[in-house]
Amino acid sequence: MNRKLSLLLAVGAAAAVVATGATRASSAPATSGASCAKGSLNLVKQGRLTIGTDNPAYPPWYGGGTKSSFWKINDPSTGKGFESAVAYAVARDLGFTRSEVDWTYVPFNKSFAPGKKSFDFDINQISYTPQRAKVVDFSDSYYDVNQAIVVVKGTKIARVRSIAGLKPFKLAAQLGTTSYDFIKSKIAPSQSPAVFPQNAAAVQALKNKQVDGLVVDLPTAFYVTAVQVPKSTILGQFPAQPGGEHFGMVFQKGNPLVACVNDALAKLRRTGTLARLQRQWLAKATGAPILK
């Protein structure tokens, strides 16, 4: 684990963890009585669970460095980082050992695009939206989301204390994300936001001061400020949206596997495993005010 990230998590241990909350509605059909026995699951490769995610795989969602030159920054198969740990916990409940799990690279925007999927499920900070759910199925929530904005200390935007105060500034987000949607619909800046195909490019733009602020989910914001952009700070987090935003695993439309994964997530929530993994990997530092 990155030393700075370790320090970040240690600081955050004293802070409150985002509550797992009630199970959010997913786009999946109700369980039809289909068996969740390992041999009955609808899989890309029978007897193996294939999980998709993007590359690079960033902390705190993934951790542990790389085992090969293919995975940049982190190898998702380490079991370290919140999403990797959750994926293996679900796999275990479905009856798969670590050696029976395969990881495959899936670009973020491709994961919820129409078409045949190369994965059984994709786990990559993908927020449920009704539009996305028209072409893919989502699991129930495994993480409830707040958006946040990162800025460089000492800049003009760093003095802003309200959402309205952000309007004159050049903001950035990854293309196709709910962070980008939030900028457009809730902040509505006077300048068109800068969009980037991957978050790494958006982070670099903030680092180079080509943009004034970067909107990302809150755990990613803490990683950006701790590791990626020197002298940056979280200006604030935004109020939770009506109905809530949440991350769900993504499935081929109509795959009955989603009902079995929802059963596994319900067990992880009921036993406290999901909350424990949040405390372990997503403990948040204090001091991120809510911008209204």
Backbone bond lengths (Angstrom), bond angles and torsions (degrees), N, CA, C in turn:
res aa  C-N    CA-C-N  psi(-1)  N-CA   C-N-CA  omega(-1)  CA-C   N-CA-C  phi
1 M - - - 1.461 - - 1.518 109.18 -
2 N 1.293 118.85 140.68 1.447 123.48 177.82 1.523 109.67 -57.85
3 R 1.337 117.70 135.09 1.461 121.20 -175.66 1.523 111.45 -61.06
4 K 1.355 116.43 -41.10 1.459 119.16 178.96 1.513 111.23 -64.74
5 L 1.323 116.01 -37.71 1.459 118.97 178.94 1.517 110.32 -67.76
6 S 1.353 117.38 -36.45 1.452 120.73 176.86 1.527 110.37 -60.10
7 L 1.346 115.69 -42.55 1.451 119.80 177.90 1.514 111.25 -63.24
8 L 1.336 115.33 -41.37 1.462 120.48 178.83 1.518 111.04 -59.05
9 L 1.331 117.19 -45.56 1.454 120.99 -178.27 1.519 110.93 -68.47
10 A 1.347 116.44 -34.77 1.452 119.56 178.54 1.516 110.62 -65.14
11 V 1.339 116.41 -42.93 1.461 120.11 177.30 1.510 110.59 -61.28
12 G 1.343 114.59 -40.43 1.453 119.26 -175.22 1.511 114.43 -74.82
13 A 1.337 118.26 -10.51 1.466 119.91 -175.62 1.511 112.27 -60.99
14 A 1.343 116.29 -27.45 1.456 119.49 -178.55 1.518 112.53 -84.52
15 A 1.311 116.72 -7.78 1.463 120.55 -176.66 1.512 111.18 -89.84
16 A 1.309 115.63 162.14 1.470 120.09 177.80 1.504 110.05 -71.72
17 V 1.322 114.96 144.67 1.454 121.32 179.06 1.516 108.47 -94.09
18 V 1.326 117.25 146.78 1.454 119.83 175.86 1.520 108.98 -58.95
19 A 1.294 116.88 128.73 1.463 120.22 -177.86 1.508 110.21 -68.84
20 T 1.333 115.15 142.34 1.456 118.01 177.14 1.508 111.01 -68.57
21 G 1.319 118.27 -31.50 1.452 122.05 173.31 1.512 112.85 67.70
22 A 1.316 114.29 -174.59 1.458 120.04 178.80 1.513 109.86 -72.36
23 T 1.320 115.26 155.18 1.448 120.21 178.74 1.514 110.23 -63.23
24 R 1.333 117.28 127.65 1.458 121.33 178.19 1.517 110.00 -79.30
25 A 1.304 115.61 154.61 1.461 119.54 175.74 1.514 109.85 -69.05
26 S 1.313 116.81 140.63 1.451 121.71 176.45 1.510 108.98 -112.38
27 S 1.341 115.71 175.14 1.458 119.65 177.79 1.509 111.66 -88.06
28 A 1.324 117.56 1.21 1.460 121.21 -175.07 1.514 110.81 -76.39
29 P 1.320 117.07 146.48 1.459 119.70 174.88 1.510 111.04 -68.43
30 A 1.300 117.03 158.11 1.467 120.69 178.68 1.522 110.10 -62.98
31 T 1.343 115.35 151.11 1.456 120.03 179.11 1.535 110.58 -57.38
32 S 1.302 116.21 130.70 1.462 120.34 -176.10 1.517 111.99 -102.47
33 G 1.337 116.53 13.52 1.454 119.56 -179.15 1.523 112.18 90.37
34 A 1.335 116.95 4.10 1.461 120.72 178.69 1.525 109.28 -63.19
35 S 1.311 116.34 144.02 1.456 121.37 -176.79 1.521 110.65 -71.23
36 C 1.342 114.66 141.20 1.462 120.46 173.83 1.527 110.37 -103.76
37 A 1.320 116.88 14.31 1.460 119.88 173.66 1.527 108.53 -61.44
38 K 1.302 116.52 142.16 1.464 121.55 -174.72 1.526 112.26 -51.24
39 G 1.320 117.77 -43.39 1.457 121.18 -177.28 1.514 114.23 -72.14
40 S 1.351 116.99 -11.68 1.458 120.63 -178.36 1.521 113.50 -101.21
41 L 1.324 117.63 -3.98 1.459 121.02 -175.46 1.523 111.36 -70.93
42 N 1.318 116.01 144.67 1.465 122.71 177.31 1.528 108.73 -85.71
43 L 1.330 117.33 100.68 1.461 122.80 -171.17 1.528 111.14 -121.33
44 V 1.331 115.41 156.40 1.462 121.58 175.03 1.525 109.92 -63.73
45 K 1.342 115.99 -43.43 1.466 122.27 176.96 1.523 107.87 -127.89
46 Q 1.321 116.48 115.56 1.454 120.35 -175.15 1.523 111.19 -58.19
47 G 1.328 114.95 132.57 1.454 120.28 178.98 1.512 114.15 86.28
48 R 1.348 117.07 -3.35 1.459 120.57 179.46 1.521 108.68 -134.21
49 L 1.330 116.37 145.50 1.455 121.87 178.51 1.527 108.32 -103.21
50 T 1.313 116.35 119.75 1.467 121.98 -177.67 1.525 109.18 -104.51
51 I 1.333 115.93 119.84 1.462 122.07 -175.60 1.524 108.93 -115.62
52 G 1.323 116.79 132.45 1.452 121.80 179.41 1.512 112.34 -101.22
53 T 1.336 116.07 149.69 1.462 122.47 169.78 1.517 107.94 -160.12
54 D 1.330 115.81 170.27 1.464 120.91 -177.42 1.530 110.26 -83.47
55 N 1.298 115.57 170.71 1.467 123.30 -179.92 1.529 107.87 -140.76
56 P 1.349 119.89 114.20 1.454 128.65 14.34 1.529 113.59 -71.10
57 A 1.346 113.99 153.94 1.456 122.58 173.92 1.525 107.48 -105.96
58 Y 1.334 115.64 109.02 1.465 120.80 -169.46 1.521 113.72 -90.97
59 P 1.362 116.67 148.16 1.457 120.29 165.12 1.540 108.82 -67.37
60 P 1.313 120.25 156.60 1.463 126.69 -1.26 1.529 113.49 -84.97
61 W 1.330 116.25 10.22 1.464 120.17 -178.44 1.529 111.51 -77.13
62 Y 1.328 115.96 -32.95 1.467 122.52 177.13 1.521 107.80 -135.81
63 G 1.313 117.04 154.40 1.458 120.05 -178.12 1.511 111.13 -157.05
64 G 1.321 115.64 171.58 1.454 119.82 173.08 1.504 116.16 103.43
65 G 1.324 117.57 10.62 1.463 118.18 177.28 1.510 112.17 73.33
66 T 1.318 116.77 -164.32 1.458 121.59 -175.64 1.521 110.60 -119.00
67 K 1.330 114.82 147.19 1.460 120.93 174.09 1.521 111.03 -101.28
68 S 1.327 115.82 -15.62 1.461 119.99 -179.11 1.519 108.57 -144.53
69 S 1.325 115.79 170.06 1.460 120.46 -179.36 1.525 111.36 -75.96
70 F 1.338 117.81 -12.17 1.460 119.77 -176.74 1.525 112.19 -71.72
71 W 1.348 117.05 -49.09 1.462 120.37 -177.35 1.521 110.37 -82.86
72 K 1.317 116.00 120.37 1.460 121.75 -179.82 1.528 109.44 -83.03
73 I 1.301 116.88 141.22 1.468 124.96 176.04 1.529 111.28 69.39
74 N 1.344 118.37 -64.62 1.456 120.80 -179.16 1.520 111.67 -137.45
75 D 1.325 115.10 146.12 1.456 122.11 173.85 1.530 107.54 -92.69
76 P 1.332 118.91 119.36 1.466 119.73 -176.81 1.523 114.16 -64.74
77 S 1.326 118.03 -15.35 1.462 120.56 -176.99 1.521 113.88 -79.85
78 T 1.347 118.05 -0.25 1.467 120.21 -178.55 1.522 113.33 -71.79
79 G 1.335 116.76 -21.78 1.459 119.62 -174.84 1.508 113.25 81.86
80 K 1.328 116.98 2.83 1.463 122.25 179.75 1.525 109.45 -101.52
81 G 1.335 115.73 148.05 1.450 120.92 -172.87 1.526 109.03 93.55
82 F 1.328 116.28 151.13 1.464 120.60 -170.82 1.520 113.03 -60.13
83 E 1.329 118.41 -49.94 1.463 119.82 -175.18 1.525 112.06 -69.56
84 S 1.311 117.44 -38.14 1.460 119.89 176.26 1.526 110.38 -62.69
85 A 1.333 116.55 -43.96 1.463 120.61 -179.38 1.527 111.44 -65.09
86 V 1.337 117.17 -41.68 1.464 120.70 178.48 1.530 110.23 -64.74
87 A 1.338 116.60 -42.91 1.462 120.55 -179.37 1.523 111.03 -59.70
88 Y 1.331 117.34 -43.15 1.467 119.84 179.69 1.529 111.86 -71.03
89 A 1.337 116.89 -31.96 1.467 119.17 176.41 1.528 110.47 -65.86
90 V 1.325 117.12 -40.87 1.466 121.22 176.39 1.533 109.73 -65.29
91 A 1.337 116.01 -45.03 1.470 120.29 179.71 1.526 110.83 -57.28
92 R 1.326 116.09 -42.40 1.468 121.15 179.93 1.527 110.27 -61.28
93 D 1.328 116.49 -43.45 1.460 119.81 -179.51 1.530 111.42 -65.48
94 L 1.329 116.64 -31.14 1.461 120.73 178.04 1.527 112.75 -78.80
95 G 1.352 116.56 -8.25 1.455 120.48 176.41 1.517 115.37 103.25
96 F 1.349 117.33 11.46 1.460 120.41 -177.73 1.523 111.24 -98.64
97 T 1.325 116.15 138.34 1.460 121.41 171.86 1.525 108.65 -83.12
98 R 1.321 116.32 167.21 1.477 120.18 178.41 1.525 111.21 -56.44
99 S 1.332 116.97 -39.26 1.463 120.67 -176.74 1.525 112.70 -72.44
100 E 1.337 117.40 -10.92 1.462 121.18 178.94 1.531 112.71 -99.16
101 V 1.333 116.64 10.22 1.468 122.12 179.56 1.527 109.39 -108.92
102 D 1.318 116.29 128.22 1.467 122.37 176.63 1.523 108.96 -114.26
103 W 1.341 116.24 141.81 1.463 121.62 176.67 1.524 109.29 -109.53
104 T 1.329 115.81 140.08 1.457 119.96 179.93 1.528 110.12 -133.05
105 Y 1.311 115.91 145.26 1.458 121.81 -179.32 1.516 110.50 -77.90
106 V 1.335 115.91 125.30 1.461 122.45 176.51 1.525 108.18 -134.92
107 P 1.339 119.66 115.42 1.461 120.65 177.04 1.531 110.92 -55.50
108 F 1.312 116.44 144.79 1.462 121.88 -173.73 1.529 112.38 -50.62
109 N 1.321 117.55 -54.49 1.464 120.57 -175.80 1.528 112.84 -66.60
110 K 1.324 116.97 -27.11 1.460 120.15 -179.61 1.523 111.75 -74.63
111 S 1.325 117.06 -24.61 1.465 120.78 -174.94 1.522 112.29 -61.54
112 F 1.330 117.00 -35.99 1.469 119.59 -178.32 1.528 112.12 -113.52
113 A 1.328 117.12 17.94 1.460 121.82 174.88 1.528 109.80 -82.57
114 P 1.327 117.90 157.85 1.469 119.49 176.97 1.521 111.25 -60.54
115 G 1.320 116.25 155.02 1.460 120.09 175.74 1.509 113.60 121.20
116 K 1.314 115.17 168.26 1.466 122.69 -179.16 1.520 110.27 -67.83
117 K 1.311 116.59 139.87 1.458 122.11 -176.06 1.529 111.97 -101.50
118 S 1.324 114.56 145.42 1.462 121.52 178.45 1.526 111.25 -93.78
119 F 1.331 116.52 6.19 1.465 121.53 -176.48 1.521 110.03 -129.92
120 D 1.337 115.27 161.19 1.461 120.84 172.12 1.521 110.08 -81.52
121 F 1.329 116.53 -44.25 1.465 120.36 165.97 1.514 108.77 -148.99
122 D 1.337 114.96 155.62 1.466 122.33 179.08 1.520 107.43 -115.15
123 I 1.338 116.26 134.39 1.465 121.05 179.31 1.525 107.86 -128.84
124 N 1.345 115.71 108.01 1.463 119.58 -170.04 1.526 111.62 -160.79
125 Q 1.330 116.62 50.29 1.471 122.06 179.58 1.537 111.11 51.21
126 I 1.316 116.13 46.09 1.458 121.38 -177.98 1.529 108.57 -97.28
127 S 1.315 115.76 115.18 1.455 120.45 -178.99 1.522 110.76 -79.58
128 Y 1.309 114.36 139.40 1.467 120.03 174.51 1.525 109.55 -68.80
129 T 1.324 117.01 131.75 1.460 122.63 168.05 1.533 107.43 -138.08
130 P 1.323 117.71 149.09 1.463 119.64 178.27 1.527 112.71 -57.95
131 Q 1.334 116.94 -35.16 1.464 119.73 179.93 1.521 111.20 -65.21
132 R 1.316 117.46 -45.53 1.465 121.01 178.51 1.533 110.60 -64.07
133 A 1.329 115.60 -36.54 1.464 120.24 -176.39 1.528 112.89 -70.75
134 K 1.315 117.73 -5.71 1.465 119.91 175.47 1.529 111.45 -72.52
135 V 1.354 116.80 -25.80 1.466 119.74 -174.02 1.524 113.65 -119.88
136 V 1.337 117.84 -11.33 1.465 121.88 175.20 1.526 107.91 -137.58
137 D 1.322 116.00 164.21 1.463 120.92 172.39 1.523 109.09 -101.54
138 F 1.340 115.65 148.13 1.459 122.91 177.32 1.522 109.78 -115.69
139 S 1.322 115.38 146.63 1.459 119.91 168.92 1.521 108.62 -75.93
140 D 1.330 116.17 172.22 1.454 121.09 168.60 1.534 108.68 -63.21
141 S 1.308 115.78 169.20 1.468 120.88 -176.73 1.528 112.08 -63.81
142 Y 1.329 116.06 135.87 1.460 120.06 166.37 1.530 110.30 -111.33
143 Y 1.359 116.41 -6.35 1.471 120.43 175.98 1.521 108.87 -161.22
144 D 1.335 116.44 128.26 1.461 122.33 177.31 1.528 109.12 -92.86
145 V 1.337 116.20 136.21 1.465 122.39 -161.58 1.522 113.05 -111.14
146 N 1.327 116.33 140.12 1.461 123.68 162.55 1.523 108.14 -118.54
147 Q 1.322 116.86 138.31 1.449 120.66 173.36 1.529 109.62 -84.39
148 A 1.334 116.38 154.88 1.465 121.63 179.68 1.520 108.94 -145.51
149 I 1.323 116.14 165.82 1.468 120.63 178.72 1.521 110.18 -125.57
150 V 1.331 115.76 132.67 1.462 123.65 179.19 1.522 108.65 -107.06
151 V 1.331 116.62 135.83 1.465 122.29 178.40 1.526 108.84 -135.14
152 V 1.312 116.17 168.04 1.464 121.43 176.48 1.528 108.29 -91.90
153 K 1.315 116.57 132.66 1.467 121.58 -180.00 1.526 110.81 -58.22
154 G 1.310 116.00 143.32 1.465 121.17 175.69 1.515 114.50 86.09
155 T 1.323 117.78 -6.97 1.460 120.33 178.77 1.533 109.35 -85.39
156 K 1.311 115.90 166.30 1.462 120.70 -176.18 1.529 111.60 -61.52
157 I 1.333 116.79 -39.13 1.464 120.10 -178.21 1.524 111.63 -66.40
158 A 1.331 117.42 -23.62 1.459 121.32 -178.22 1.525 112.29 -66.22
159 R 1.338 117.35 -12.06 1.461 120.84 178.58 1.529 112.51 -93.12
160 V 1.322 116.95 -3.39 1.458 121.53 -177.88 1.532 110.22 -72.57
161 R 1.332 116.32 142.81 1.461 120.72 -179.15 1.534 112.63 -130.54
162 S 1.329 116.96 13.79 1.463 119.60 -179.77 1.523 109.53 -150.17
163 I 1.337 116.70 161.47 1.458 121.11 176.71 1.523 110.25 -63.09
164 A 1.332 116.76 -41.24 1.469 120.67 179.41 1.524 111.42 -59.21
165 G 1.326 116.84 -34.39 1.464 120.68 -178.83 1.517 113.70 -69.04
166 L 1.344 117.29 -14.12 1.466 121.47 -179.60 1.531 112.61 -82.97
167 K 1.321 117.72 -14.73 1.463 121.54 -170.88 1.528 115.19 -57.08
168 P 1.337 121.14 -37.41 1.472 119.36 -177.37 1.531 114.68 -75.53
169 F 1.334 118.58 -7.71 1.451 120.83 -167.67 1.536 112.86 -97.93
170 K 1.335 113.93 159.33 1.459 121.76 177.11 1.527 108.38 -86.08
171 L 1.312 116.62 113.07 1.455 121.77 -177.71 1.520 110.25 -108.96
172 A 1.324 116.60 158.90 1.461 121.32 -175.53 1.519 110.51 -135.91
173 A 1.334 114.58 155.05 1.459 121.78 175.16 1.520 108.64 -162.59
174 Q 1.325 115.92 165.76 1.460 120.39 174.62 1.517 109.74 -75.46
175 L 1.315 115.93 138.58 1.455 122.42 -179.81 1.529 110.77 -61.10
176 G 1.325 116.40 138.01 1.447 121.50 175.53 1.516 115.18 82.32
177 T 1.338 117.43 3.34 1.458 120.69 -178.27 1.520 110.96 -95.94
178 T 1.338 115.76 162.89 1.457 119.56 174.08 1.530 110.77 -70.94
179 S 1.332 117.92 -19.66 1.467 120.64 173.47 1.529 109.83 -62.63
180 Y 1.327 116.38 -43.98 1.464 120.76 176.82 1.530 110.28 -63.84
181 D 1.327 117.01 -43.44 1.471 120.46 178.16 1.518 110.92 -60.57
182 F 1.341 116.65 -38.27 1.463 120.89 -179.40 1.530 110.20 -64.27
183 I 1.328 116.65 -43.08 1.467 119.41 177.86 1.521 110.25 -57.82
184 K 1.323 116.24 -48.09 1.462 120.92 -175.07 1.532 112.31 -67.19
185 S 1.324 117.07 -43.35 1.467 119.69 -171.19 1.521 114.51 -93.40
186 K 1.338 117.96 -31.52 1.462 120.46 -173.95 1.526 113.15 -104.54
187 I 1.330 117.04 -38.37 1.468 119.55 178.19 1.526 110.39 -87.94
188 A 1.329 116.58 -41.15 1.468 123.31 178.61 1.530 111.55 50.13
189 P 1.337 117.69 60.80 1.467 119.96 -178.16 1.524 111.88 -67.02
190 S 1.335 114.63 158.91 1.466 119.89 179.34 1.521 112.02 -72.40
191 Q 1.337 117.25 -22.58 1.461 122.22 175.87 1.532 109.28 -101.77
192 S 1.311 116.62 143.85 1.466 119.88 175.77 1.523 109.14 -63.02
193 P 1.324 118.31 133.05 1.464 119.50 -179.76 1.524 111.53 -66.84
194 A 1.319 114.87 150.36 1.467 121.05 174.78 1.524 107.96 -82.07
195 V 1.318 117.38 133.47 1.460 121.40 -179.85 1.522 109.95 -120.67
196 F 1.325 115.67 144.64 1.453 121.67 -175.62 1.533 108.94 -133.92
197 P 1.338 117.70 144.89 1.467 120.13 -177.81 1.522 113.14 -65.87
198 Q 1.335 117.07 -28.67 1.461 121.45 176.25 1.522 109.28 -134.11
199 N 1.335 115.45 153.62 1.454 119.54 -176.45 1.520 112.14 -65.67
200 A 1.329 117.82 -26.69 1.464 120.47 -179.65 1.526 111.40 -59.20
201 A 1.329 116.53 -38.82 1.470 120.09 179.43 1.524 110.85 -70.08
202 A 1.328 116.72 -36.08 1.466 119.92 177.56 1.524 110.51 -66.81
203 V 1.322 116.31 -40.05 1.466 120.90 176.96 1.527 110.45 -61.84
204 Q 1.326 116.76 -43.07 1.461 120.95 179.91 1.527 110.72 -63.84
205 A 1.335 117.09 -37.91 1.466 120.39 178.36 1.523 110.86 -62.98
206 L 1.340 117.12 -39.40 1.466 120.07 176.58 1.526 110.09 -66.61
207 K 1.307 116.19 -42.57 1.465 121.05 179.89 1.522 111.20 -60.34
208 N 1.342 116.16 -37.93 1.471 121.25 179.88 1.521 112.81 -84.64
209 K 1.341 116.31 0.84 1.465 123.44 -178.29 1.519 112.66 60.82
210 Q 1.344 115.47 30.91 1.468 120.62 173.21 1.517 110.68 -80.13
211 V 1.320 116.78 -20.51 1.460 122.76 173.44 1.527 107.25 -129.50
212 D 1.331 114.76 161.04 1.465 119.43 -177.24 1.519 113.00 -89.34
213 G 1.319 116.76 -33.77 1.452 119.92 -176.75 1.519 111.78 -149.30
214 L 1.329 116.13 151.38 1.464 122.83 -179.37 1.522 108.35 -120.59
215 V 1.341 116.91 124.83 1.460 121.58 178.81 1.530 108.99 -100.48
216 V 1.334 115.37 124.12 1.466 123.35 179.79 1.527 107.81 -145.73
217 D 1.344 117.63 173.28 1.459 119.39 172.79 1.523 109.39 -69.36
218 L 1.327 116.28 158.10 1.466 120.92 -170.43 1.528 114.44 -61.05
219 P 1.352 120.99 -46.60 1.467 118.23 178.02 1.531 112.93 -59.66
220 T 1.324 116.93 -38.42 1.469 119.35 177.38 1.521 110.31 -65.84
221 A 1.337 117.30 -35.82 1.462 120.76 178.41 1.524 111.26 -60.61
222 F 1.332 117.15 -39.71 1.462 119.49 178.13 1.524 111.56 -66.54
223 Y 1.333 116.75 -35.71 1.465 118.85 177.12 1.523 110.88 -68.52
224 V 1.327 117.45 -41.65 1.473 121.34 179.09 1.524 110.15 -57.60
225 T 1.327 116.59 -46.27 1.462 119.67 -176.40 1.528 112.64 -73.81
226 A 1.325 117.25 -30.65 1.465 120.32 -177.68 1.515 113.32 -81.38
227 V 1.341 116.64 -30.03 1.464 119.51 -168.79 1.524 113.47 -126.81
228 Q 1.324 117.80 -42.29 1.460 119.36 -165.36 1.526 115.60 -91.20
229 V 1.331 118.15 -37.62 1.469 120.57 -174.62 1.526 109.36 -123.16
230 P 1.321 117.60 105.87 1.468 120.37 178.22 1.529 110.99 -59.32
231 K 1.314 116.16 145.14 1.465 123.52 176.71 1.532 112.54 60.39
232 S 1.319 116.17 27.18 1.466 119.47 175.05 1.523 109.42 -99.89
233 T 1.322 115.99 163.75 1.451 121.38 -179.51 1.521 109.57 -149.30
234 I 1.316 115.70 154.98 1.465 119.54 173.27 1.520 107.17 -82.75
235 L 1.312 116.31 110.52 1.463 120.62 179.62 1.525 110.05 -63.79
236 G 1.322 115.72 -37.01 1.456 119.56 177.48 1.512 110.98 172.39
237 Q 1.315 114.77 169.75 1.460 120.83 172.58 1.520 107.78 -108.63
238 F 1.321 115.89 159.21 1.453 120.47 -177.22 1.525 110.28 -100.01
239 P 1.332 116.99 150.99 1.469 119.65 179.74 1.520 111.11 -57.40
240 A 1.329 115.80 147.76 1.459 120.63 176.43 1.524 109.35 -59.98
241 Q 1.324 115.79 141.10 1.457 120.72 -178.00 1.527 111.17 -82.93
242 P 1.335 117.17 149.97 1.470 120.11 177.62 1.526 110.92 -54.33
243 G 1.314 116.17 130.86 1.456 119.92 -178.09 1.509 112.79 86.25
244 G 1.341 116.19 -17.32 1.456 120.89 175.26 1.515 114.30 78.49
245 E 1.311 116.58 143.67 1.458 122.63 170.74 1.514 107.52 -103.08
246 H 1.317 116.85 139.29 1.457 118.39 -179.87 1.524 110.33 -148.26
247 F 1.332 114.30 153.52 1.454 121.38 175.28 1.518 108.93 -86.81
248 G 1.336 116.14 138.02 1.453 121.92 174.00 1.518 109.81 -133.77
249 M 1.313 116.35 154.89 1.460 120.62 172.81 1.531 108.12 -74.63
250 V 1.314 116.41 146.48 1.465 122.05 -175.56 1.523 110.24 -106.48
251 F 1.347 116.28 140.66 1.459 123.12 -177.05 1.531 110.46 -132.66
252 Q 1.322 115.61 156.66 1.458 120.53 167.35 1.524 108.74 -53.58
253 K 1.313 117.00 134.93 1.461 120.92 -179.29 1.538 110.10 -56.12
254 G 1.328 115.55 127.76 1.456 121.02 177.71 1.518 115.61 87.63
255 N 1.318 118.25 -0.17 1.467 120.03 -179.61 1.529 110.13 -71.90
256 P 1.338 119.17 118.90 1.465 120.95 -179.50 1.530 113.20 -65.08
257 L 1.328 117.70 -10.35 1.464 121.17 178.58 1.525 111.38 -58.53
258 V 1.322 117.99 -29.22 1.459 120.68 -176.71 1.529 111.53 -59.52
259 A 1.331 117.97 -36.62 1.465 120.64 179.29 1.527 111.08 -65.41
260 C 1.328 116.68 -36.97 1.465 120.75 178.81 1.528 110.82 -69.93
261 V 1.322 116.98 -38.67 1.471 120.78 176.84 1.527 109.90 -66.03
262 N 1.338 117.41 -39.88 1.462 119.75 176.78 1.528 111.19 -61.20
263 D 1.330 117.27 -38.49 1.468 120.44 175.72 1.529 110.48 -61.29
264 A 1.340 115.77 -42.35 1.465 120.42 179.92 1.531 110.56 -64.66
265 L 1.342 117.00 -43.36 1.462 120.44 179.07 1.524 111.21 -63.12
266 A 1.330 116.53 -38.61 1.467 120.23 178.28 1.527 110.45 -61.63
267 K 1.320 117.51 -39.66 1.470 121.08 177.64 1.530 110.71 -66.36
268 L 1.330 116.61 -42.61 1.467 120.31 179.45 1.523 110.93 -62.78
269 R 1.322 116.20 -36.22 1.458 120.55 177.89 1.529 110.52 -71.35
270 R 1.323 116.70 -44.33 1.460 121.92 -176.78 1.526 112.31 -65.47
271 T 1.315 116.60 -37.03 1.474 120.49 -178.48 1.524 113.21 -84.82
272 G 1.335 117.00 -5.43 1.456 120.57 -179.47 1.522 113.80 85.70
273 T 1.343 117.27 2.11 1.468 120.28 -178.90 1.524 111.49 -64.38
274 L 1.326 117.02 -41.82 1.459 120.13 -179.02 1.523 110.83 -63.72
275 A 1.324 117.21 -42.71 1.466 120.92 177.58 1.528 110.84 -63.92
276 R 1.336 116.46 -39.34 1.476 119.59 179.31 1.517 111.12 -64.34
277 L 1.331 117.33 -41.35 1.466 120.06 178.92 1.527 111.31 -66.79
278 Q 1.333 116.48 -33.87 1.467 118.92 174.75 1.519 110.66 -64.56
279 R 1.331 117.02 -43.50 1.466 119.06 178.57 1.515 111.28 -62.65
280 Q 1.327 115.73 -38.63 1.464 119.99 -177.24 1.521 112.78 -69.43
281 W 1.333 116.31 -42.78 1.465 119.44 -170.30 1.520 115.37 -110.53
282 L 1.333 117.56 -21.44 1.460 119.25 -175.14 1.519 113.22 -121.84
283 A 1.343 116.98 21.66 1.457 119.60 176.10 1.523 108.51 -56.90
284 K 1.317 116.38 128.86 1.460 119.80 -171.90 1.524 111.68 -106.69
285 A 1.314 115.88 137.70 1.458 120.60 175.15 1.522 109.20 -67.30
286 T 1.322 115.39 152.89 1.462 120.25 178.12 1.519 109.84 -79.32
287 G 1.322 115.82 171.79 1.458 119.57 172.80 1.507 115.25 95.80
288 A 1.337 118.66 19.67 1.471 120.69 175.23 1.527 107.72 -107.01
289 P 1.326 118.28 93.81 1.458 120.53 -176.82 1.529 111.41 -67.15
290 I 1.323 115.77 159.05 1.452 121.00 176.88 1.528 109.23 -89.37
291 L 1.315 115.99 124.35 1.472 121.05 177.76 1.518 109.30 -88.64
292 K 1.324 116.80 129.72 1.462 121.09 179.92 1.526 110.21 -123.46
